[in-house]
Amino acid sequence: MKAKVDKDQCTGCELCVETCPEVFKMDGDLAVAYASPVPAGIEKSAKQAADDCPATAIIIE
């Protein structure tokens, strides 16, 4: 599974970083998915971060 953050939609709330720091980190004011593909065993957490994103900026494929 791959994770991406749409920088045009990201508001920088950091919720994804709090939910799944193994995949997401802040790059300045915006989040980025630095671990893609998502490591084994972290998929559920990455999906939760996408579901919780208030800006719907996270794309999980």
PyRosetta script that sets phi, psi and omega in degrees:
from pyrosetta import init, pose_from_sequence

init()
pose = pose_from_sequence("MKAKVDKDQCTGCELCVETCPEVFKMDGDLAVAYASPVPAGIEKSAKQAADDCPATAIIIE")
pose.set_psi(1, 142.7)
pose.set_omega(1, 179.5)
pose.set_phi(2, -114.6)
pose.set_psi(2, 147.9)
pose.set_omega(2, 178.2)
pose.set_phi(3, -122.7)
pose.set_psi(3, 139.4)
pose.set_omega(3, 176.0)
pose.set_phi(4, -138.8)
pose.set_psi(4, 153.2)
pose.set_omega(4, 173.9)
pose.set_phi(5, -117.2)
pose.set_psi(5, 125.4)
pose.set_omega(5, 176.4)
pose.set_phi(6, -78.9)
pose.set_psi(6, 105.6)
pose.set_omega(6, -175.8)
pose.set_phi(7, -63.5)
pose.set_psi(7, -24.1)
pose.set_omega(7, 178.5)
pose.set_phi(8, -73.9)
pose.set_psi(8, -22.4)
pose.set_omega(8, -179.3)
pose.set_phi(9, -102.9)
pose.set_psi(9, -22.7)
pose.set_omega(9, -176.3)
pose.set_phi(10, -62.8)
pose.set_psi(10, 133.7)
pose.set_omega(10, 178.4)
pose.set_phi(11, -103.9)
pose.set_psi(11, -3.0)
pose.set_omega(11, 178.2)
pose.set_phi(12, 74.4)
pose.set_psi(12, 28.6)
pose.set_omega(12, -176.8)
pose.set_phi(13, -73.5)
pose.set_psi(13, -17.0)
pose.set_omega(13, 177.8)
pose.set_phi(14, 73.3)
pose.set_psi(14, 7.1)
pose.set_omega(14, -179.9)
pose.set_phi(15, -62.5)
pose.set_psi(15, -39.0)
pose.set_omega(15, 179.6)
pose.set_phi(16, -65.1)
pose.set_psi(16, -37.4)
pose.set_omega(16, 178.6)
pose.set_phi(17, -65.4)
pose.set_psi(17, -39.7)
pose.set_omega(17, 177.9)
pose.set_phi(18, -68.4)
pose.set_psi(18, -37.8)
pose.set_omega(18, -177.0)
pose.set_phi(19, -77.3)
pose.set_psi(19, -40.0)
pose.set_omega(19, -173.9)
pose.set_phi(20, -144.4)
pose.set_psi(20, 72.1)
pose.set_omega(20, -179.0)
pose.set_phi(21, -68.1)
pose.set_psi(21, -12.4)
pose.set_omega(21, 177.3)
pose.set_phi(22, -72.4)
pose.set_psi(22, -16.2)
pose.set_omega(22, -177.1)
pose.set_phi(23, -120.9)
pose.set_psi(23, -36.4)
pose.set_omega(23, -173.5)
pose.set_phi(24, -113.0)
pose.set_psi(24, 145.2)
pose.set_omega(24, 174.1)
pose.set_phi(25, -146.9)
pose.set_psi(25, 164.8)
pose.set_omega(25, 177.6)
pose.set_phi(26, -88.4)
pose.set_psi(26, 140.6)
pose.set_omega(26, 174.2)
pose.set_phi(27, -125.6)
pose.set_psi(27, 91.3)
pose.set_omega(27, -172.1)
pose.set_phi(28, 72.7)
pose.set_psi(28, -124.0)
pose.set_omega(28, -178.2)
pose.set_phi(29, -93.6)
pose.set_psi(29, -0.9)
pose.set_omega(29, -176.2)
pose.set_phi(30, -123.8)
pose.set_psi(30, 153.7)
pose.set_omega(30, 177.0)
pose.set_phi(31, -84.4)
pose.set_psi(31, 151.7)
pose.set_omega(31, 173.6)
pose.set_phi(32, -136.6)
pose.set_psi(32, 152.2)
pose.set_omega(32, 173.9)
pose.set_phi(33, -94.2)
pose.set_psi(33, 104.9)
pose.set_omega(33, -176.4)
pose.set_phi(34, -92.3)
pose.set_psi(34, -14.0)
pose.set_omega(34, 178.8)
pose.set_phi(35, -118.1)
pose.set_psi(35, 87.3)
pose.set_omega(35, 178.2)
pose.set_phi(36, -136.5)
pose.set_psi(36, 118.0)
pose.set_omega(36, 14.9)
pose.set_phi(37, -70.5)
pose.set_psi(37, 154.7)
pose.set_omega(37, 179.8)
pose.set_phi(38, -66.0)
pose.set_psi(38, 129.9)
pose.set_omega(38, 179.9)
pose.set_phi(39, -60.0)
pose.set_psi(39, 149.1)
pose.set_omega(39, 178.0)
pose.set_phi(40, -57.3)
pose.set_psi(40, 138.9)
pose.set_omega(40, 178.7)
pose.set_phi(41, 88.7)
pose.set_psi(41, -8.3)
pose.set_omega(41, -178.1)
pose.set_phi(42, -109.0)
pose.set_psi(42, -3.2)
pose.set_omega(42, -175.0)
pose.set_phi(43, -55.1)
pose.set_psi(43, -44.2)
pose.set_omega(43, -177.9)
pose.set_phi(44, -61.6)
pose.set_psi(44, -42.8)
pose.set_omega(44, 179.4)
pose.set_phi(45, -65.7)
pose.set_psi(45, -40.5)
pose.set_omega(45, 178.5)
pose.set_phi(46, -65.2)
pose.set_psi(46, -41.2)
pose.set_omega(46, 177.5)
pose.set_phi(47, -65.0)
pose.set_psi(47, -37.8)
pose.set_omega(47, 178.3)
pose.set_phi(48, -63.6)
pose.set_psi(48, -41.8)
pose.set_omega(48, 177.6)
pose.set_phi(49, -60.0)
pose.set_psi(49, -42.3)
pose.set_omega(49, 178.4)
pose.set_phi(50, -64.6)
pose.set_psi(50, -43.6)
pose.set_omega(50, -179.8)
pose.set_phi(51, -64.6)
pose.set_psi(51, -35.1)
pose.set_omega(51, -176.0)
pose.set_phi(52, -84.7)
pose.set_psi(52, -13.3)
pose.set_omega(52, -175.7)
pose.set_phi(53, -61.1)
pose.set_psi(53, 116.7)
pose.set_omega(53, -178.2)
pose.set_phi(54, -67.4)
pose.set_psi(54, -20.8)
pose.set_omega(54, -179.3)
pose.set_phi(55, -99.0)
pose.set_psi(55, 1.4)
pose.set_omega(55, -175.3)
pose.set_phi(56, 48.2)
pose.set_psi(56, 43.6)
pose.set_omega(56, -176.1)
pose.set_phi(57, -92.4)
pose.set_psi(57, -8.9)
pose.set_omega(57, -176.9)
pose.set_phi(58, -97.2)
pose.set_psi(58, 130.4)
pose.set_omega(58, -179.9)
pose.set_phi(59, -115.0)
pose.set_psi(59, 122.6)
pose.set_omega(59, 177.3)
pose.set_phi(60, -111.8)
pose.set_psi(60, 125.4)
pose.set_omega(60, -179.5)
pose.set_phi(61, -119.9)
pose.dump_pdb("model.pdb")
